Amino acid sequence: MESSFLTDLSLSLFNTIPDPFFIITEEGTYLEVLGGTERTLYDDGKPMKGKNIYQFMEKAFADFFMQKIRETLSGDILNCFEYQLATDKVDLPTFNGPGGMQWFEARMYPMPNPYQGYRVVTAMIINITERKVLQKRLRELSYLDPLTSLANRRYFMERIAEELEDHYAKGTSVHVLLCDLDHFKLVNDLYGHLAGDAILKDFASVVHQVLKHTHTIARLGGDEFIISLVGMPTTQVVEMSNELRLAVQEHQFMYEGISIPVCSSIGVAAASTLSKDIDDLVGWADKALYKAKKQGRNRVVLFEDGEGL
């Protein structure tokens, strides 16, 4: 039995809602285009009524959306999914919405009875771009060291795991540099913790200037920093580590008009066939750093495979 629920009252109600509501046939023709009155979120989609999706959408997106319609009809359940759409690529006579790339959530459901003689789905579309932007920002903040604006330990460990996968799958070289500032406690004791914070932020800037092509720079905590270098031979990594050490030594660290001398020690370790464990790789760099301090600080030490240190 064919159903029709668009009375004057229901039509009026649908046209007051901010989000668009569609009735779409299994062949992709839009029988009804309702709602979508919030122009800060949506273009006016009413011109889509009576047209097939392939007439106003790019083929790749139309194929994707038609697959969702088929899934919804075959499953006979609510089908919720998200997608990105470049709204200026939709073939409409007028663009009066937010424009650009937007994120949407679709809530699609099969109608139990034919509508205007067609097997159809209903689809509510919700603009979730603001939510996606907020989620992205929160994710970025969860990976950020608030003092230096470098990555934090959590981000580094996730990133190094990906880099090591490439190392073992493709043979890409991976090195870890663990470095800290020599006698940093003395800086805090003599000049105060605000001076120490200023030096840590300045140190982060120096690292960025020297290691422009590094994949990851992170602050582990305190005055300890960890860096990964990918795709470089060990000799080059050691050279760059010494370049960083000298740049720190020669940089003029200032706090309230006072010049504070700063040096750094760096331990270097290369990913090895001896272990695929991330903690082992970081541990080797830590042992090399310990040796650099033991030998007098302000130096770079490379961990050698099998070395007891």
N, C-alpha and C positions, 0 to 999 in steps of 0.2 A: 504494500500500500504506500502510495506517495505521501510524504509529509510536507507541511509548510507551516513554519511557526512565526513568520514575519508579519504579525499584526501591526496595526498602527502604533500600539503601545510598545511592543517589543522593538520595533524599528526605531522609535524615538529613544528608548533606553540605550540601545546599542550605539546610537549616534552621539551619546553623551560621554562614552567611556574614552579615556585617553589612548588606550592600546588598540591596535587594529585586530579585527576578528574576521576570518575568511571562511567561506564554504567553497571547497575545491573538489572537483570531480577526480576520479581515478585516472583520467587522461590529462589532468593538469589545468583544466579550465576553471577560472574563478567566477562562480555563480553569484556570490555575494561578497561585497567588500564593505565592512561596517566599522564603526569606531575610528580609532587612529586620529583623534582630534587634537592631540597635543603636538603642536608644530615644533616645539623645542626638541622633540624626540623622533618625529616621523614626518616624511613627506606625505602629501595627500595621495593615497593609493586608490581612490575611487575610479580613476581612469582604467585600472586593471580589470574592472568588472566586465565579464563577457569575453575576456581574452585568455588565451592559453599562456602558460608560464614561459614557453619558448619564444613568445612574441615580445616580451619585455625584459627577460633576464638573459644573461650570457649562458651559453650552453652548459658549461661546466657546473655552474650553480644550479641551473634547471635540472640537470641530471641528478645532482645530489638531492635536491628537494623532492623530485619524483620518487627516488628510492625510499625516502622517508615516508611518503604517502603510501607506497606499496607495503612497507613494513607495518604501518599503522593499520591498514585494512586487513592484512593477513593475520596480525596479532590480536586484533579486536581489543586493544588495551590503550590506555593513555600513553602516548609516546612523547617524551620530553627530550629536547636536544638543543645544543647551542651552536651558533655559527657566526662567522664574520661576513660582512657584506659591504662592498664599496657602493654606497647608496647612489653616488653620482654615475654609476654604470647601469642603473636601472633605467629602462627606456620609458620615461614619463614626460608628459608635456610641460610640467612645471615642477621645479625643485624648490620647495619651501620648508624643508626640514633642516636638521643639523648639518647634513652633508658629510662627505668623507667616509672613512672606514668606521663602521659601527658594529657592536656586538649585540646579538639578539638571542633570546631564548624562545623556542617554539613549544607550544603545548598542543599537541595534535591528537584528535580522537575521532574514531569512525562513527558516523551516524547510523543508528540501527536500521533505519528505513530509507528508501530512496528519496532524494530531494529533486523536485522538478524532473523526475524520471531518471536520475543519475545516482550511481553509487558514489558517496562523497565522504570527505572528512571535514571536520571543523578544525580551525587552527587559530589559536590566540598567539600573537607575537608580542614580546615584551623587550624593550630596549634595555640591555643590561650593561651598556658601555661604562657608565659611571662606576658600577660595581666592579667590573673587570679592572678599571684603572686603579681603584682603591685596593683591590686584592694584589695587584702588581706592586703598588707602592708599599703595602704592608710586607710583602715578600722581600722586597729590596731592603726595607728597614731591618728585617730579621737577619739579613746577611751583612749588616753594616756595623763597623766599629764607630760608635758615636763620637769619639774624640778625634780620630784621624781621618774619618770618612773612607778608610780602607775597608776591604772585606774583613770579616771576622773568621774565627776558627771554624765555625760551622760551614761557611761557604767554602773555605779552602779545602776542607776534608772531602766535601762533595765533588769539588772541581778536580782535585788530584786523583780521586777515584776514576773519574772519566779519562783523565790524561794517562793513567796507568793502563786502562783498558786498551787504549790506542798503542801504548808501548808494547804490550804483550801480543796484541793482534797484528800490528803493522811494523813493529820494530822502531817506532818513534822514540827518540831519546827523551828522557825526563830526568831533570835534576831538581833537588830541593836545597834551598839556601836557608839556613837558620841563623839569624843574626840578632845581636842585642848591643846596647850602648854600654861601653866600658865605664865602670864606676858610676852608674846612673844614680844609685842611692846617695852617693856623695853630692850629686847635683841637687837632689831634693833636699838634703840636709842643709846645704850651704845657701841655696837660693829660694827654696820653698817649692811646694808641689805645683803651684801655678806656673813656675818657671819650667818645671819638669814637663808639664803638659804642653807648653809652648814648644819645647824642644822635640817632643814626640811628633807633634803636628808638622814641624819643620823638617824633621827626619823623613817623614812620609813623602813630603814634597821632593826631597833630594832623591829618594829611591825612584820616584816616578820619572824624574829628569834623566837619570842614568840608565835605568832599565826600561826603555820605551817599548820594547817588544816582548816583555815578560807576559806570560799568560795570567798569572795570579800573584797579587801582593796582598798579604793579610797581616793583621796584628793579632798575635796569640794572646796578648795580655801583658801588662806591665811594660817593660821596655824590650819585649821579645817580639820579633817579626819573622814571618816565614814567606818564602818566595818560591814559585816554581818556574823553571825555564824549560821550554819544550823545543825539541828539534835542533839542538845545538850540541856540538862535540864537547867533551869534558874540558879540553884545553881552553876553548872559548868561554865556557862557563866560569872557569877559574879566573880568566882574564877580566871578565865582566865583574866578578865578585871583588877583585882587587881595585877595579875602577871605581866601584861603589864605595869601597873602604876609603880610598884616597879622596873621593869627593866629599865624604862625611868629614874626614880629617881637615880638609881645606875650607869647608863651608863655615861662614861666620854665623854661628847661632847667637841670636840676640834676645834679651829679655829686659824690658824697661831700660834700654840704653846700655845694658851690660853685655859684653861679649863673653860667652861661655864656651870654652873648648870642649869638643866632643869627638870621641873616637869610637869605632865599632869593631867587634869581632864577628867573624862569619865562618860557619861550618857548612861544608858542601858535601852532598851525597848524591850518587847516581842510582837510578832504578837498576836492579840487578836480578839475574836469574836465581840468586841465592834465596830470594823470598819475594812473594807477591803481596805481602802484608804491608799496608800503608803505614802502620805504626812502626814497623821495622825500618822503613825508609826514613821517616821522621826521626826515629831513634838514632840512626846512623849519623844524620846531620847534627843531632844534639851531641853525640859523642865527639864529632869533629869540632864543634863549637867549644866544648869543654876543654879539648886539647889546645885550641887557640888561646883560651884564657890562661891555661896552665903554662903555656910557653911565653906569656908576657902580654897578651891582649894586642889589639890593633893589628890583627893579621887574619889571613884566610887559611883554613886548613881543609884539605880534601880527605874524606873518609875513603880508605882503600878496602876493597873486598877482602874479607877474612881478617882485617886488622883488629886487634883487640883493644887498641887505644888504652 
